[in-house]
Amino acid sequence: MVHRSSPIFIFYENEFWLNLHHFLYVLGRSENKTRDSARAAVSGAPADQQQGMTSLTANEQTVWKEVVHQYAAGLSKKDIVFDDPLPAITIELARARSAKSLAGAGVACLRSPRCLCEQLPSIERPGGSKHQAANKAWQVEIQALVKQYGTQVLAFITNAYQMQWSAKGYAVHISAYCNWAGAYSVTGHLLVLSSLSEANHGTTGLEIVFHEGMHQWDELMDALLLEQARRIKKPIPDKISHALVFLLPAKLCVV
């Protein structure tokens, strides 16, 4: 058995701002009736909202709906992984954790007359208690699997890739909802996983958290693949590094 003194992942399950932002983002996409809003990882968001709205006053419901409309008209039209300023927002809100306000955070695009940072913190987020419970339960479940199998998985993938895992481990930010895929990562070793996505549980959830960690090698892997392709004078398929991220864990049958 290979032992590792530092953690493979560091889990954050109680981050108010990141959870709020993702919930509003997927609700905005649902309001826009985007095709991906029907995907399993996000399709339950409108029902969570509807159930939670019963605990709000009429004025609070108005404020909440207005912010959802703002997302639908703006940020929710963008891809949360690839379109600016969304990756930067994810990073800043992850840093904010559950701070009382976003004062000083680099998220000016979230400030408006009925703004996210001033209006909603005083409102009980629809579905909030359910989401917090789901986040905690997911953390306990996946941490147990990482403890049991993590060093074996890590040894396999680092040997296959001949690359180094972060010495400090990767931060995993748990959000009830995040995007249609139920998981994504952005620059800066920041991984986001959905606790409510059924696909993120059990050993599949273990694969997904390593999958997102392996994406931190994309830039280096793409450069190596391009160099090899040039040597043999062959074209390189688009997103081949992503294909490898799927392929290698699939070959690991320890779980």
KANOR-V930149 format. One record per backbone hydrogen bond with DSSP energy under -0.5 kcal/mol. NH is the residue of the N-H (numbers start at 0). CO is the residue of the C=O. Records with the same first field share a line. If there is no record, write none. Layout:
BEGIN
NH = CO ; CO
END
This chain:
BEGIN
9 = 169
11 = 171
15 = 13
16 = 96
18 = 14
19 = 15
20 = 16
21 = 17
22 = 18
23 = 19
24 = 20
25 = 21
26 = 22
27 = 23
28 = 24
29 = 25
30 = 26
31 = 27
32 = 29
33 = 28
36 = 33
37 = 34
38 = 35
40 = 179
41 = 38
42 = 38
44 = 41
47 = 43
48 = 44
49 = 45
50 = 46
51 = 47
52 = 48
53 = 49 ; 50
54 = 51
55 = 52
60 = 56
61 = 57
62 = 58
63 = 59
64 = 60
65 = 61
66 = 62
67 = 63
68 = 64
69 = 65
70 = 66
71 = 67
72 = 68
73 = 69 ; 70
75 = 70
76 = 73
77 = 74
79 = 77
82 = 78
83 = 81
85 = 82
88 = 84
89 = 85
90 = 86
91 = 87
92 = 88
93 = 89
94 = 90
95 = 91
96 = 92
98 = 95
104 = 101
106 = 104
109 = 106
110 = 107
111 = 109
114 = 111 ; 112
115 = 109
116 = 109
118 = 114
119 = 114 ; 115
121 = 118
122 = 119
124 = 122
127 = 124
130 = 126
131 = 127
132 = 128
133 = 129
134 = 130
135 = 131
136 = 132
137 = 133
138 = 134
139 = 135
140 = 136
141 = 137
142 = 138
143 = 139
144 = 140
145 = 141
146 = 142
147 = 143
148 = 144
149 = 144 ; 145
151 = 148
152 = 148
153 = 149
154 = 150
155 = 151
156 = 152
157 = 153
158 = 154
159 = 155
160 = 156
161 = 157
162 = 157
168 = 165
169 = 7
170 = 188
171 = 9
172 = 170 ; 190
173 = 11 ; 171
174 = 192
181 = 178
183 = 191
185 = 189
189 = 185
190 = 170 ; 188
191 = 183
192 = 172
193 = 181
194 = 174
195 = 175
197 = 195
199 = 196
200 = 197
203 = 200
204 = 200
205 = 201
206 = 202
207 = 203
208 = 204
209 = 205
210 = 206
211 = 207
212 = 208
213 = 209
214 = 210
215 = 212
216 = 213
217 = 214
220 = 216
221 = 217
222 = 218
223 = 219
224 = 220
225 = 221
226 = 222
227 = 223
228 = 224
229 = 225
230 = 226
231 = 227
232 = 228
233 = 228
236 = 234
239 = 236
242 = 238
243 = 239
244 = 240
245 = 241
246 = 242
247 = 243
248 = 244
249 = 245
250 = 246 ; 247
251 = 247 ; 248
252 = 250
END
